[in-house]
């Protein structure tokens, strides 16, 4: 027996984070770190191009979080605060890996009408010239 399709929930029934009116649950969006986080999310999303999917959005938010953490640790270190060098290295490496994963995912997305057939046809046409 098949289940009936569920109707999409109205925005009033979804999280404020999902709707985009809050950046994170329980976070004041006016703090300097929150503004930087929002900027990172916007820049990374713009780099992905038009209409990123839900998985892309989650991946962008994760990369922005890791980048923000690395920047915060670096700022503490530059201010002369005691910061564990290994923690700074781990944060920077994690941010770099997350950004690289975003870039790899961006390159693997198929363009409309693309695919293997279109690639092979374009390559064959280039070889004939």
N, C-alpha and C positions, 0 to 999 in steps of 0.2 A: 504494500500500500504506500502510495506516494504522499509525502507531506505537502501541504499547500505552501506556496511561496509566501515568504514573509514580506509584509509591506515595509518600505524603508521607514526608519524612525524619524520623527520630526526633530529639528534642531533643538527644540525645548527638552527633548528626552535624551540628548547626548551630552557628553562632558564639555565643559567650557574649553578644555584643552583641545578636544576634537574639533570644536567649532572655530577655534582660532581666537577666541576672545581672551584667553589666558595662555601664557607660555608654559607654565607648569602649575600643578595643583599646589596651592598654599604659598606661592611665590609672588612677592610684590614686583610687578613688572617695571617699576621705576628705579630700581637700584642699578648702579653702574654695571654690575656683573650681569644682571638680567637684560639690560639694554645691549650689552656686548653679545650675549647669547642670542638674542633676537636678530642682531645684525649678522652673526655667523650663519644662522639658519637661513636668513633671506639670501645671503650671498651664495651659499652652497646650493640652495634650491634653484636660484637663477642659473647657476652653472649647469644644472641638470636639463634645463630646457622646459618646454611646455608640458604641463600636466603630469607631474611625477605621481607615481602610484603610491598607495599606502605604505608599501615596503620601503620605497625610496624616502618617504617622509621620515619614517622611523630611523633609517640609516643616516639621514642628514642630521636628525636630532642627536643621535649617538655621537657622530663625528663632531658636532658642535660642542657637546658636553666635554668630550675628551680634549678638544682644542682649548676650550675655556679653562679647563683644569691645568693644562700645560702652561697657558699664559699666566694664570694666577700664581702658580709655583715659581715661574720665572720672575714675575714682578716682585714676589717676596724675596727671592734671592738677590735681585738687583738692589732692593731697599736695604739689604744687609741683614735680613732676618735669617735665623738658622733654618735651613731647608736641607733635607736629605738629598744628596746628589743622585742617589739611585732612584728615588721617587720622581725627581725631575726627568731623569732619563726614561723611566718607564712611561711617564705621562706623555713625553714628547714622542716616543716610539708608538704608543697606542694611538695618538692623534694622527701621526703620519700614516699608520696602517689603515685607519678608518678613512682618511682622505683618499688614499690610493684605491681602496675598495670602492669608494664612490666613483672615482674616475674610471675604473675598470668597468663598473656596471653601466656607466654612461656610454662607453664605447660599444658595449655588447647589445644595446637596445637596437631593435630593428627599425629602420625607417619604413614609413608606410609604403607598401608595394615592393619592399626590399626582400631580402631572403637570399638563399643560396642561388636560386635560379636567376634572379636579377643580377647578382654579382658575377656569375659565370657568363651571362649574356654580355654584360658590360666589358668583361675581360676579353671575351672572344672578339667583340667589336673593336677593342683597342689593339688587339694582335693583328687584325686585318689591315690596319692603317699603316 
